[in-house]
Amino acid sequence: MSRLRHPLKDVLADPTTEEALARVWRGIDGRAPRGRVRARVWAMASVVTAAAIAIAFATFERRDRGSLRLADGRPLGVVEALPVGAVLAMSDGSRVELAAGARFTPLESTGTSFVAVLERGSAHFEVRPGGPRRWQIECGLATVEVVGTGFDCARAPGKLRVSVEHGAVLVRGERVPDRARRLAAGETLEVLDAPAPSARSQSLVVAPGAPAATAVAEAPRRTLVAEDAGVWRELARGGHHREAFAALGPQGLLRETKRRGVTDLLVLADVARLSGHATEAVVPLERILRDFPGDPQASLAALALGRLELDTLDRPAKAATALNRALSLGVPHSLREDVRTRLVEAYARAGNRPAARAAAAAYLREYPDGRDRSIVESQMR
C-alpha cells in the first residue's frame, strides 16, 4: 500500500463544530435505543469520513494540475542544499532529498513532464508511482528517466553513480553502454567520463615509421579538427546544455546537424532539448533516421524523438510514428517494453482508439505479465 506524502489534515477542514456534534448526540440519545444509536453514529461517521477523504483527494488532484510545485504551493526554484542537506516535498506527492552542498535546478514543468538538473552533489528521489508526470533528471554524464520509483544519483568529477532502490529507471547518455541502460531495483550503474585527447596531444601523434616532415604537416590539420568539434561539445558533456547552445551561435545547431555523425547528432538533440529549444531538437534526430537508418543507434534516436514529441511537444500522432520506427529499427530489448507502453499512450492521446487497442493487444502478447499491464489493459476497454 502506498503512503500518503501529504497529511490529510493539510487539505481537510473539520466538517462540523463541537457544539453541533453535541446537539446531534443529544437528539440521537433522546430518540433511539443505545444499540441503534451506536450503529447510526458509526454509519454517520463513516459517511462523513468518506466524504472528507473524497474531498481531500479531489483537492490533491486539483492542486497537482499544471506545473509541479512544492507541497505548500510555492513555485519550484533553484535549490542549493545547506550543510544539513535539504528536503523538497512536491505537490504530486514526490520527494527529493538533497545531500549537503547539492544543487538542484528545475528546467521544465508541465502537467505531463518534469525536467530538472542535479548540477552537483548527491540526491535521493522518490517519484510518486502512477503520477501524472514523467520525470527526467539530468546528471551531466547521463539522463535518468522515470515514472515512479526511488533512486539515488551521485555526481563527482568525471563520474556519475545511479542506484535504484525500487521500481526502474532508464539511464541515457553518450557515456552509457549502447547509450541507454534500464536499471531495476537493486541495480547500480557507474558512468565515467573519458575526456577526449587535447588538441595539443592529438597534433603530436605520429604513426610508427612516419617521417618527421609528415608529422609536422599533419599537426595543423588535426588541431583544426579538434577545434572544429567545438566548445559546445565539451560543455554538453559536462551537463552545461544552455551554455552549449549559446556556444553554437545563430544557426549553429542547423550548421552542425548537416555535417555531424550519429553520436554528435544525439548530443546536439540533447543540447537543444535541455536548453529549452525542444523544436530544434527534432532536426538532428530526424536526420539520423533519414540518413543513418542502419546505424545501431538509430533506434535510440527514434525513441528519443517519440519521447520528445509526446512529453514535451505534445504531438502524440507524430510520437506514435517515431515509436513505431523505434520498434522497426530494433530498439534494444531492455527498452522495448517501454516503447510498447508509450505507443499505447501516444495513440490514446491522439484520439485514435482503434490503434490504441491494437497497440495494447500487441503489448499484452509480448509482455503478458508486463509491469505496465494494468495501464495498457485500460486502453482496451
Phi and psi in degrees as a GROMACS rama.xvg file:
@    title "Ramachandran Plot"
@    xaxis  label "Phi"
@    yaxis  label "Psi"
@TYPE xy
-75.8203  149.952  SER-2
-94.0229  139.552  ARG-3
-72.3364  127.049  LEU-4
-79.2781  -20.7565  ARG-5
-119.976  125.213  HIS-6
-57.6165  141.81  PRO-7
-61.5055  -28.4559  LEU-8
-60.6816  -21.5236  LYS-9
-71.4965  -23.5015  ASP-10
-120.916  -2.77494  VAL-11
-100.752  145.567  LEU-12
-113.551  143.484  ALA-13
-60.3183  121.307  ASP-14
-68.9924  -13.7067  PRO-15
-154.724  179.331  THR-16
-109.196  167.681  THR-17
-62.4051  -38.9479  GLU-18
-63.9511  -41.9715  GLU-19
-66.4562  -41.28  ALA-20
-62.7427  -38.5529  LEU-21
-61.8558  -41.1952  ALA-22
-62.3696  -40.2867  ARG-23
-61.963  -46.068  VAL-24
-60.8987  -44.3588  TRP-25
-62.2133  -42.5126  ARG-26
-64.0946  -41.1655  GLY-27
-68.4613  -41.7647  ILE-28
-61.2506  -32.7429  ASP-29
-83.0807  -10.1585  GLY-30
-121.997  -11.8637  ARG-31
-140.035  152.614  ALA-32
-61.6207  157.322  PRO-33
-61.04  -41.3438  ARG-34
-61.3566  -44.79  GLY-35
-68.6611  -33.3426  ARG-36
-60.1599  -47.8974  VAL-37
-60.8795  -41.8376  ARG-38
-63.8714  -42.1474  ALA-39
-66.6207  -39.5834  ARG-40
-63.5969  -45.2224  VAL-41
-63.7219  -38.1069  TRP-42
-63.8565  -44.5439  ALA-43
-63.8547  -40.9439  MET-44
-63.2965  -38.55  ALA-45
-63.6814  -42.0656  SER-46
-63.6557  -45.1308  VAL-47
-62.3282  -43.6224  VAL-48
-62.9179  -45.495  THR-49
-61.4649  -41.815  ALA-50
-64.9139  -39.7384  ALA-51
-64.3552  -41.8957  ALA-52
-65.782  -39.7296  ILE-53
-61.6819  -41.5155  ALA-54
-63.7267  -40.4169  ILE-55
-60.7338  -47.956  ALA-56
-69.1738  -34.8471  PHE-57
-64.7596  -40.6127  ALA-58
-64.6855  -41.4654  THR-59
-60.7703  -45.9329  PHE-60
-65.6765  -39.643  GLU-61
-62.7204  -39.8198  ARG-62
-67.9018  -24.552  ARG-63
-90.902  -0.98701  ASP-64
-74.6315  153.09  ARG-65
78.9864  -147.164  GLY-66
-69.3966  146.744  SER-67
-68.6652  136.98  LEU-68
-131.878  175.834  ARG-69
-72.3676  160.296  LEU-70
-60.6047  -28.7319  ALA-71
-87.0734  6.76042  ASP-72
96.2572  -9.82204  GLY-73
-72.3023  148.628  ARG-74
-70.2582  154.017  PRO-75
-77.3134  144.673  LEU-76
-145.225  -176.523  GLY-77
-65.2403  134.55  VAL-78
-124.465  125.516  VAL-79
-110.97  113.835  GLU-80
-68.0316  138.55  ALA-81
-74.318  174.966  LEU-82
-57.3501  -20.9892  PRO-83
-93.6332  1.80731  VAL-84
87.6116  -172.434  GLY-85
-154.271  146.826  ALA-86
-123.847  126.224  VAL-87
-112.15  112.445  LEU-88
-92.7094  125.242  ALA-89
-98.2431  160.048  MET-90
-67.3919  -17.5292  SER-91
-95.0805  6.77277  ASP-92
92.5609  -1.93731  GLY-93
-81.0083  170.165  SER-94
-148.997  137.793  ARG-95
-124.267  124.237  VAL-96
-111.567  112.127  GLU-97
-95.3125  133.794  LEU-98
-75.1747  165.954  ALA-99
-54.9395  129.937  ALA-100
84.1908  -4.33228  GLY-101
-71.1956  151.591  ALA-102
-125.859  126.31  ARG-103
-124.92  124.197  PHE-104
-126.665  113.705  THR-105
-68.789  138.359  PRO-106
-109.387  -40.9166  LEU-107
-152.885  138.037  GLU-108
-146.222  123.884  SER-109
-133.749  -173.992  THR-110
-70.9334  -14.7088  GLY-111
-121.656  -9.91657  THR-112
-149.526  154.345  SER-113
-140.458  125.033  PHE-114
-122.798  131.221  VAL-115
-146.072  165.227  ALA-116
-119.126  128.614  VAL-117
-91.1557  96.4058  LEU-118
-73.0348  -30.7763  GLU-119
-161.009  160.158  ARG-120
83.8308  -162.452  GLY-121
-122.078  154.359  SER-122
-154.722  150.655  ALA-123
-111.672  132.585  HIS-124
-115.974  129.294  PHE-125
-117.763  98.813  GLU-126
-93.2345  127.73  VAL-127
-56.9747  120.526  ARG-128
-63.466  138.236  PRO-129
73.2685  10.9609  GLY-130
-69.6598  168.308  GLY-131
-78.0068  -12.0265  PRO-132
-116.041  146.938  ARG-133
-93.5451  125.541  ARG-134
-91.0382  145.2  TRP-135
-138.79  115.861  GLN-136
-110.792  118.764  ILE-137
-86.5571  127.85  GLU-138
-125.587  30.0013  CYS-139
82.383  -78.7445  GLY-140
-80.348  -11.8915  LEU-141
-160.983  164.706  ALA-142
-113.788  134.15  THR-143
-109.843  122.557  VAL-144
-114.084  137.963  GLU-145
-155.638  151.717  VAL-146
-105.156  -50.261  VAL-147
-157.24  111.453  GLY-148
-171.764  176.472  THR-149
-120.335  127.301  GLY-150
-151.759  162.035  PHE-151
-117.072  142.698  ASP-152
-124.926  132.078  CYS-153
-131.436  115.227  ALA-154
-98.1858  139.315  ARG-155
-144.732  162.175  ALA-156
-53.845  118.664  PRO-157
72.4763  13.9802  GLY-158
-153.102  143.008  LYS-159
-135.741  136.041  LEU-160
-123.874  124.525  ARG-161
-118.885  123.956  VAL-162
-126.56  134.782  SER-163
-103.853  125.186  VAL-164
-86.4146  -46.8995  GLU-165
-152.957  155.797  HIS-166
84.0267  -150.748  GLY-167
-152.873  152.765  ALA-168
-134.85  162.197  VAL-169
-113.673  123.732  LEU-170
-107.761  122.942  VAL-171
-123.967  147.775  ARG-172
165.266  162.756  GLY-173
-63.3521  -30.1987  GLU-174
-91.461  -4.3518  ARG-175
-82.5061  135.482  VAL-176
-52.6896  128.239  PRO-177
61.3748  15.7954  ASP-178
66.3795  -2.71377  ARG-179
-156.166  140.388  ALA-180
-148.299  131.053  ARG-181
-92.6824  129.431  ARG-182
-113.122  132.766  LEU-183
-104.609  178.334  ALA-184
-55.4171  132.975  ALA-185
87.7313  -4.9133  GLY-186
-97.6895  151.287  GLU-187
-134.219  142.718  THR-188
-130.434  130.588  LEU-189
-107.142  128.667  GLU-190
-113.02  123.22  VAL-191
-111.137  142.201  LEU-192
-82.2156  138.773  ASP-193
-122.683  86.1441  ALA-194
-56.4161  138.212  PRO-195
-68.3161  147.11  ALA-196
-57.3495  145.827  PRO-197
-68.2614  163.697  SER-198
-59.4825  -36.2109  ALA-199
-66.655  -44.0255  ARG-200
-68.857  -32.9278  SER-201
-64.4174  -39.314  GLN-202
-70.1954  -16.964  SER-203
-97.9791  0.152256  LEU-204
-73.1313  128.471  VAL-205
-128.223  129.925  VAL-206
-64.8966  143.516  ALA-207
-54.8343  129.122  PRO-208
84.999  -3.13801  GLY-209
-75.3342  139.095  ALA-210
-66.3317  153.982  PRO-211
-59.0905  -37.9513  ALA-212
-60.4252  -36.7085  ALA-213
-65.791  -40.9284  THR-214
-61.8558  -42.4387  ALA-215
-63.9202  -41.096  VAL-216
-67.9638  -31.9721  ALA-217
-78.9967  -25.29  GLU-218
-57.8782  -50.3853  ALA-219
-59.6604  -38.7353  PRO-220
-65.025  -42.9324  ARG-221
-69.0148  -38.7259  ARG-222
-60.9095  -40.0795  THR-223
-62.5734  -40.4073  LEU-224
-63.2493  -41.7825  VAL-225
-63.2717  -43.361  ALA-226
-68.3135  -33.2314  GLU-227
-66.9887  -26.7541  ASP-228
-59.9455  -27.546  ALA-229
90.0824  149.568  GLY-230
-64.0465  -29.629  VAL-231
-57.013  -35.5008  TRP-232
-69.0066  -42.8861  ARG-233
-67.1178  -37.8219  GLU-234
-63.0918  -41.5632  LEU-235
-63.8273  -40.1039  ALA-236
-61.4558  -31.2443  ARG-237
-87.2743  3.97137  GLY-238
84.3479  10.1093  GLY-239
-96.1462  72.3219  HIS-240
-73.2775  -35.3237  HIS-241
-65.085  -43.8503  ARG-242
-65.7369  -36.5189  GLU-243
-63.9085  -41.6024  ALA-244
-65.212  -39.284  PHE-245
-66.1857  -37.2294  ALA-246
-66.0219  -27.6306  ALA-247
-65.4116  -29.6132  LEU-248
77.4522  175.024  GLY-249
-56.028  131.527  PRO-250
61.5674  9.21854  GLN-251
-64.9501  -39.5379  GLY-252
-64.7652  -41.3908  LEU-253
-65.2557  -39.3981  LEU-254
-63.8506  -47.2787  ARG-255
-68.0448  -34.3454  GLU-256
-59.8288  -36.0502  THR-257
-70.35  -23.2174  LYS-258
-122.295  2.85826  ARG-259
-98.2378  161.186  ARG-260
-88.7553  -175.767  GLY-261
-60.1269  -47.4689  VAL-262
-59.0501  -47.1933  THR-263
-67.7689  -32.88  ASP-264
-64.6624  -38.403  LEU-265
-65.5488  -38.6048  LEU-266
-65.5711  -43.0466  VAL-267
-59.5084  -39.8122  LEU-268
-62.6427  -41.5353  ALA-269
-65.7811  -40.4463  ASP-270
-58.922  -47.1997  VAL-271
-65.6356  -48.4134  ALA-272
-63.1592  -43.5644  ARG-273
-86.5661  -3.2526  LEU-274
-102.488  7.69421  SER-275
90.3646  18.8183  GLY-276
-121.78  63.3259  HIS-277
-61.6209  -38.5614  ALA-278
-62.152  -39.9651  THR-279
-67.1411  -24.8717  GLU-280
-67.092  -21.5768  ALA-281
-64.7785  -35.7654  VAL-282
-60.5976  -53.4475  VAL-283
-65.2935  -32.316  PRO-284
-68.0767  -41.8354  LEU-285
-66.3682  -32.4917  GLU-286
-67.0989  -37.1985  ARG-287
-59.2683  -46.7989  ILE-288
-68.5473  -29.8845  LEU-289
-81.385  -45.1098  ARG-290
-102.61  -18.7476  ASP-291
-131.399  47.5629  PHE-292
-64.4022  -21.5307  PRO-293
-87.6643  -4.27673  GLY-294
-70.7817  141.789  ASP-295
-58.2681  -22.9968  PRO-296
-93.4663  1.1967  GLN-297
-62.8065  -38.4512  ALA-298
-64.1001  -34.1664  SER-299
-69.0609  -34.6761  LEU-300
-64.3969  -40.8046  ALA-301
-64.3083  -41.3519  ALA-302
-63.5407  -44.586  LEU-303
-60.6222  -40.6427  ALA-304
-65.0607  -41.9475  LEU-305
-61.6183  -43.4957  GLY-306
-64.0887  -42.0494  ARG-307
-61.9274  -47.167  LEU-308
-64.3021  -36.2362  GLU-309
-81.9583  -47.3355  LEU-310
-87.7148  -32.102  ASP-311
-108.495  -46.6111  THR-312
-90.4551  -9.8888  LEU-313
54.5394  49.0249  ASP-314
-123.019  75.6083  ARG-315
-62.431  -32.1677  PRO-316
-65.0003  -43.42  ALA-317
-67.282  -34.5009  LYS-318
-61.7929  -41.9792  ALA-319
-61.0739  -41.1007  ALA-320
-60.939  -45.2279  THR-321
-66.9162  -39.6641  ALA-322
-68.1254  -37.6875  LEU-323
-62.4634  -36.5711  ASN-324
-65.7237  -39.3334  ARG-325
-59.9763  -41.0699  ALA-326
-65.409  -43.7116  LEU-327
-68.1329  -27.7548  SER-328
-85.2683  -2.22087  LEU-329
82.3713  55.0445  GLY-330
-56.882  143.53  VAL-331
-49.8668  144.97  PRO-332
-56.9101  -37.1425  HIS-333
-64.5795  -17.7334  SER-334
-107.633  -8.33948  LEU-335
-63.8162  -40.4729  ARG-336
-62.8256  -40.2503  GLU-337
-62.7208  -39.5146  ASP-338
-63.5078  -43.0067  VAL-339
-59.7133  -43.8799  ARG-340
-63.9203  -46.2181  THR-341
-65.3693  -29.8246  ARG-342
-66.516  -41.3866  LEU-343
-59.6936  -45.6898  VAL-344
-61.5132  -42.0289  GLU-345
-62.7792  -47.2689  ALA-346
-63.1833  -40.1644  TYR-347
-63.6292  -44.3435  ALA-348
-69.7829  -25.4767  ARG-349
-79.8666  -6.48235  ALA-350
82.0329  12.167  GLY-351
-95.7402  82.5678  ASN-352
-64.0564  -43.4278  ARG-353
-58.8992  -42.9531  PRO-354
-66.9488  -37.1219  ALA-355
-63.5261  -42.9628  ALA-356
-65.9984  -38.757  ARG-357
-65.4143  -41.5957  ALA-358
-66.2595  -36.3179  ALA-359
-65.6793  -41.8533  ALA-360
-62.8238  -38.8372  ALA-361
-64.4308  -39.775  ALA-362
-60.1808  -47.8907  TYR-363
-67.8273  -31.2374  LEU-364
-66.1692  -40.0547  ARG-365
-83.8279  -31.2649  GLU-366
-133.615  69.964  TYR-367
-59.8948  -25.5491  PRO-368
-117.905  32.2749  ASP-369
-65.7711  157.821  GLY-370
-66.9103  -24.0409  ARG-371
-104.127  21.0015  ASP-372
-58.5573  -44.4245  ARG-373
-63.0882  -37.9262  SER-374
-66.6335  -43.9258  ILE-375
-68.2505  -40.4871  VAL-376
-62.0984  -30.8812  GLU-377
-64.5854  -20.8604  SER-378
-84.5357  -6.12071  GLN-379
-97.0693  -2.76746  MET-380
